[in-house]
Each structure stands twice: as C-alpha cells, then as structure tokens.
Amino acid sequence: MHRSAPRLSRILACAAVPVMLVAVGCSSDSGSGSGSDAKKSADSSSSGAASTEPTKPAVEPAKFGDLPDPCSSIGKGTIEDLVPDAKKKGGTAGRSSDLSVRGSCSWNGLEDKGVKGSQYRWLSVALTRFDSDQSLGSGADRAAEDYTKQVAKEKATEGAQKVATADAAGIGDEATAITYGLDKSDEKFENSTVVARTGNVVVTLTYNGAGFAGAKTPSAADILKDAQKAAKEAVAAVGRTAEAAKTDGPSDGKKDEKSDGDKDAKKDDAEATPKS
C-alpha cells in the first residue's frame, strides 16, 4: 500500500507534462499570428492613404465647336464698300488643314479715279478656335492667351509708325484695335487691325489703304472705323454658325413620321389606281 502511492504520483506528473506543452504552444502561435495580421492591416491602410490623390475639377466646355466660312464671314455689301473694285469679290481663302479650327480670307482692289489717282484697299480676316482640354485648360482660357499674343504681335509690326492701341467696345467678349502708319513702295499706308475674342474663338481682322498716283492717303480714323465694322460682322458670323448647328441638330421624329406617312399614302393610292 505504501509503495504504490509514490508510483501513482509519478504517473500523474508525467501525464500532465504534454498538456502543459500543448497549452504553451497554442498560446505562442496565437500571439504570433495576430501580430502578423495587424502589421499587414497597417501596411494596407498606409498604402491606400498614400495612393489617394485629389481629383482635378473638369474644365469648362468650349462654347463654339465650329467656325464659319471666313470668306462669308463679312457681308458682300461691306466688302464692296471697303474694297471697291476687288479682284475677287468672293475673297481668296487661305490654306488650312482643318477649317473647323483655323481659317482665313483676304480681298484687295485698286479703284482707278483717273486724273485723281487711285485708291488701294486690302482686307483680311483670320479665325482661330480653341477646344477645351483637361491638361491645357478651357477653350476660353486658351483663346484669351492667344488674343494677348496676337495684340502684342501686331504692336511689334516691323516698320510701324505711331503705333496706338485702344479698346474696341462692343466687339465680342474683348477686343483691341491697333493702328499705325507704314511706308511701302514709296506710298504711305494707313493700317488698322482689330483683334477680338468671342468665347473660345479669336478673330483677327486687318484693313489698310493707300492713295496711288497722287491720290490722297485715307485717314486713319476712316480706316479704323471700317475695320471695326468688318470685325463686328466676323464675330457675329461665329455666333450664327453655332446657332445654325443647334437648328440642324437631331429632329424630334415628327418630320420623319410625316414623311413616312406620305410615302405610305402614295403607295396605297398607286395600288388602288388601275394600271392601263
């Protein structure tokens, strides 16, 4: 009886050892796994925060999507008044790879007044349209930049004398008139250029004149007045082209339905009419 008690104690002690080892192992694995998951979660959150960037606001859509025919942008009556005896009354179109983006036209003529000499006139109009671009900016902003460049370019005309600039009110969203004198071929020319911006389109109109064979040089005031008149017409033509595009848009289907109905009626009449 006394010898069996110690033996039983040793058996119970040995049996308890595996249980303790299993418990310790589970505790160790659980701690290691939760730490790894926490690190992955932190890394993922950090990566997601770093990759998030603010979205750029969309640029304003361009107001005009097309240009008028430059040679038709100024009325025939105005051409006859500003360029008497024009060589080509319909104008001479400039070369362009895309007339919806850029186009130009010019007229010139020499009015012979006999013993009073002759009057020479030259008129040109150039139209440039800018589209809106997410990376370059809105069409209106891009046109405003080009407008400023065109004004500076005209003011820096080589040989220009007594250059003067003034706002040309009532022409587009903004307009500047540049006037100067110029000596060419022993004749005195008076020149006026109006640079105007309407929405995303820049209009550059130049008008000049000279008196030949003893004829009097036209006044700078008259040349400027006529240039502004023609520039207004060119700017208005840009707006009319946009309105025409809206009018010529998709129909509501009523016209097509009526057309189909007329066709059906004519077909029925033809079938009902005896053939000879």
C-alpha positions as CSV (number, residue, x, y, z in Angstrom):
1,M,0.0,0.0,0.0
2,H,2.8,2.5,0.9
3,R,4.9,1.6,-2.2
4,S,2.0,2.1,-4.7
5,A,1.3,5.7,-3.7
6,P,4.6,7.2,-4.9
7,R,4.3,5.3,-8.2
8,L,0.8,6.7,-8.8
9,S,2.1,10.3,-8.2
10,R,4.9,9.8,-10.8
11,I,2.4,8.6,-13.4
12,L,0.1,11.6,-12.9
13,A,3.0,14.0,-13.1
14,C,4.2,12.6,-16.4
15,A,0.7,12.7,-17.9
16,A,0.4,16.4,-17.0
17,V,3.5,17.4,-19.0
18,P,2.1,17.0,-22.6
19,V,-1.0,19.0,-21.6
20,M,1.1,22.0,-20.5
21,L,3.3,21.9,-23.6
22,V,0.2,21.9,-25.9
23,A,-1.2,24.8,-24.0
24,V,2.0,26.8,-24.2
25,G,2.4,26.0,-28.0
26,C,-1.1,27.2,-28.8
27,S,-0.6,30.4,-26.8
28,S,2.6,31.1,-28.7
29,D,1.1,30.5,-32.2
30,S,-2.0,32.7,-31.4
31,G,0.2,35.6,-30.4
32,S,2.4,35.4,-33.4
33,G,-0.5,35.2,-35.9
34,S,-2.4,38.2,-34.5
35,G,0.8,40.4,-34.7
36,S,1.3,39.5,-38.4
37,D,-2.3,40.3,-39.3
38,A,-2.1,43.6,-37.5
39,K,1.1,44.6,-39.4
40,K,-0.5,43.6,-42.8
41,S,-3.6,45.7,-42.0
42,A,-1.4,48.7,-41.0
43,D,0.7,48.4,-44.2
44,S,-2.5,48.2,-46.3
45,S,-4.0,51.3,-44.7
46,S,-0.8,53.2,-45.2
47,S,-0.6,52.2,-48.9
48,G,-4.2,53.2,-49.5
49,A,-3.7,56.6,-47.9
50,A,-0.6,57.3,-49.9
51,S,-2.2,56.4,-53.3
52,T,-5.3,58.7,-52.8
53,E,-4.9,61.9,-54.9
54,P,-7.4,64.8,-55.2
55,T,-9.4,64.8,-58.4
56,K,-8.9,67.8,-60.7
57,P,-12.1,69.7,-61.5
58,A,-13.3,69.3,-65.1
59,V,-12.5,72.2,-67.4
60,E,-15.4,74.3,-68.8
61,P,-16.7,73.0,-72.2
62,A,-15.8,75.1,-75.2
63,K,-18.6,77.5,-76.3
64,F,-18.1,77.1,-80.1
65,G,-17.5,73.8,-81.9
66,D,-17.1,75.1,-85.4
67,L,-16.1,78.2,-87.5
68,P,-17.9,80.0,-90.3
69,D,-16.5,80.1,-93.8
70,P,-14.0,83.0,-93.5
71,C,-14.8,84.3,-97.0
72,S,-18.5,84.5,-96.0
73,S,-18.0,85.9,-92.5
74,I,-18.2,89.5,-93.8
75,G,-21.2,90.7,-95.8
76,K,-21.0,91.3,-99.6
77,G,-22.1,94.9,-99.1
78,T,-19.4,95.6,-96.6
79,I,-16.8,94.1,-99.0
80,E,-18.0,96.4,-101.8
81,D,-17.7,99.4,-99.5
82,L,-14.3,98.6,-98.0
83,V,-12.6,97.1,-101.1
84,P,-14.0,98.8,-104.2
85,D,-13.2,97.0,-107.5
86,A,-11.9,93.9,-105.5
87,K,-10.1,91.5,-107.8
88,K,-12.1,88.6,-106.3
89,K,-15.3,89.7,-104.7
90,G,-15.6,86.2,-103.1
91,G,-12.2,86.6,-101.5
92,T,-9.1,84.4,-101.5
93,A,-9.2,81.7,-98.9
94,G,-6.0,80.9,-97.0
95,R,-4.8,77.3,-96.7
96,S,-5.9,75.3,-93.7
97,S,-5.7,71.6,-92.7
98,D,-8.9,71.9,-90.6
99,L,-11.4,74.7,-91.3
100,S,-13.3,74.0,-88.1
101,V,-10.1,75.1,-86.2
102,R,-8.4,77.7,-88.4
103,G,-9.3,79.7,-91.5
104,S,-8.6,83.0,-93.2
105,C,-9.7,85.0,-96.3
106,S,-8.4,88.2,-97.9
107,W,-9.6,90.8,-100.5
108,N,-7.7,93.5,-102.4
109,G,-8.6,96.0,-105.0
110,L,-7.4,99.2,-106.8
111,E,-10.1,101.8,-107.6
112,D,-8.9,103.9,-110.5
113,K,-10.1,107.5,-110.3
114,G,-8.4,108.8,-113.5
115,V,-6.5,112.1,-113.1
116,K,-7.3,112.0,-109.3
117,G,-5.1,108.9,-108.9
118,S,-6.2,105.5,-107.5
119,Q,-7.2,104.2,-104.1
120,Y,-5.8,100.8,-103.0
121,R,-7.5,98.7,-100.2
122,W,-6.6,95.4,-98.6
123,L,-8.8,93.5,-96.1
124,S,-8.1,90.2,-94.4
125,V,-9.8,88.1,-91.6
126,A,-8.4,85.2,-89.7
127,L,-10.4,82.9,-87.3
128,T,-8.9,80.5,-84.8
129,R,-10.8,78.2,-82.5
130,F,-9.5,76.5,-79.3
131,D,-11.0,73.4,-77.8
132,S,-11.2,72.7,-74.1
133,D,-8.5,70.2,-72.8
134,Q,-8.2,68.8,-69.3
135,S,-4.4,69.2,-69.4
136,L,-4.2,72.5,-71.4
137,G,-7.2,74.3,-69.9
138,S,-10.6,75.6,-71.2
139,G,-11.1,76.8,-74.7
140,A,-11.9,80.3,-73.5
141,D,-8.7,80.5,-71.4
142,R,-6.6,79.2,-74.3
143,A,-8.2,81.8,-76.6
144,A,-7.6,84.5,-74.1
145,E,-3.9,83.6,-74.2
146,D,-3.8,83.7,-78.0
147,Y,-5.7,87.0,-78.0
148,T,-2.9,88.6,-75.9
149,K,-0.2,87.2,-78.1
150,Q,-1.9,88.5,-81.3
151,V,-2.2,92.0,-79.9
152,A,1.5,92.0,-78.9
153,K,2.5,90.7,-82.3
154,E,0.5,93.4,-84.2
155,K,2.0,96.1,-82.0
156,A,5.5,94.9,-82.9
157,T,5.0,95.1,-86.7
158,E,8.3,95.9,-88.3
159,G,8.4,99.5,-89.7
160,A,5.2,100.5,-87.9
161,Q,4.9,104.3,-87.2
162,K,2.9,106.0,-84.5
163,V,1.5,102.7,-83.1
164,A,-1.6,103.3,-81.0
165,T,-3.9,100.8,-79.2
166,A,-7.4,101.2,-77.8
167,D,-10.2,99.1,-76.6
168,A,-12.8,98.2,-79.3
169,A,-16.0,98.2,-77.3
170,G,-19.0,96.1,-78.4
171,I,-17.0,93.5,-80.4
172,G,-17.1,90.0,-78.8
173,D,-16.0,89.4,-75.2
174,E,-13.0,91.6,-75.6
175,A,-11.3,93.5,-78.4
176,T,-8.3,95.7,-79.1
177,A,-7.7,98.0,-82.1
178,I,-4.1,98.7,-83.2
179,T,-3.5,101.5,-85.6
180,Y,-0.2,102.6,-87.3
181,G,1.3,104.1,-90.4
182,L,3.5,102.1,-92.8
183,D,5.6,103.1,-95.7
184,K,5.6,100.6,-98.6
185,S,6.7,101.0,-102.2
186,D,7.1,104.8,-101.8
187,E,3.4,105.0,-100.7
188,K,2.0,105.9,-97.3
189,F,-0.3,103.2,-95.9
190,E,-2.8,103.6,-93.0
191,N,-3.3,100.3,-91.2
192,S,-5.8,99.2,-88.6
193,T,-6.0,95.7,-87.0
194,V,-8.8,94.6,-84.7
195,V,-8.1,91.5,-82.5
196,A,-11.2,90.2,-80.8
197,R,-12.2,87.2,-78.7
198,T,-15.6,85.7,-78.5
199,G,-15.8,82.6,-76.3
200,N,-13.1,80.2,-77.5
201,V,-12.6,81.9,-80.8
202,V,-10.1,84.6,-81.7
203,V,-10.8,86.9,-84.7
204,T,-8.0,89.0,-86.2
205,L,-9.1,91.5,-88.9
206,T,-6.7,93.8,-90.7
207,Y,-7.6,96.6,-93.0
208,N,-5.3,99.1,-94.8
209,G,-5.3,101.5,-97.6
210,A,-3.2,104.0,-99.6
211,G,-3.5,106.6,-102.3
212,F,-1.6,105.9,-105.5
213,A,-0.5,108.2,-108.3
214,G,-1.0,111.4,-106.3
215,A,-4.3,110.3,-104.7
216,K,-4.8,111.4,-101.0
217,T,-3.9,108.9,-98.3
218,P,-7.1,107.7,-96.5
219,S,-7.5,109.0,-92.9
220,A,-6.5,106.7,-90.0
221,A,-9.9,107.4,-88.4
222,D,-11.8,106.1,-91.5
223,I,-9.7,103.0,-91.8
224,L,-10.2,102.2,-88.1
225,K,-14.0,102.8,-88.3
226,D,-14.3,100.5,-91.3
227,A,-12.1,97.8,-89.7
228,Q,-14.3,97.8,-86.6
229,K,-17.4,97.4,-88.7
230,A,-16.0,94.4,-90.5
231,A,-14.7,92.8,-87.3
232,K,-18.2,93.0,-85.7
233,E,-19.6,91.1,-88.7
234,A,-16.9,88.4,-88.5
235,V,-17.6,88.0,-84.7
236,A,-21.4,87.8,-85.4
237,A,-20.8,85.1,-88.0
238,V,-19.2,82.9,-85.4
239,G,-22.3,83.1,-83.3
240,R,-24.6,82.5,-86.3
241,T,-22.7,79.3,-87.1
242,A,-23.2,78.0,-83.6
243,E,-27.0,78.8,-83.8
244,A,-27.2,77.1,-87.2
245,A,-25.6,74.0,-85.7
246,K,-28.2,73.8,-83.0
247,T,-31.0,74.2,-85.5
248,D,-29.6,71.5,-87.7
249,G,-29.4,69.1,-84.8
250,P,-31.4,65.8,-84.4
251,S,-35.0,66.1,-85.3
252,D,-37.8,65.1,-82.9
253,G,-39.1,62.4,-85.3
254,K,-42.3,64.2,-86.2
255,K,-40.9,65.2,-89.6
256,D,-39.8,61.7,-90.3
257,E,-43.1,60.3,-89.2
258,K,-45.0,62.7,-91.6
259,S,-42.6,61.8,-94.4
260,D,-43.2,58.0,-93.9
261,G,-46.9,58.6,-93.7
262,D,-46.9,60.5,-97.0
263,K,-44.9,57.6,-98.6
264,D,-47.5,55.1,-97.3
265,A,-50.4,57.1,-98.6
266,K,-48.8,57.5,-102.1
267,K,-48.2,53.7,-102.1
268,D,-51.8,52.9,-101.3
269,D,-53.1,55.3,-103.9
270,A,-50.8,53.7,-106.5
271,E,-52.1,50.2,-105.6
272,A,-55.7,51.4,-105.7
273,T,-55.3,53.0,-109.2
274,P,-55.9,50.6,-112.1
275,K,-53.0,50.2,-114.4
276,S,-53.6,50.8,-118.1
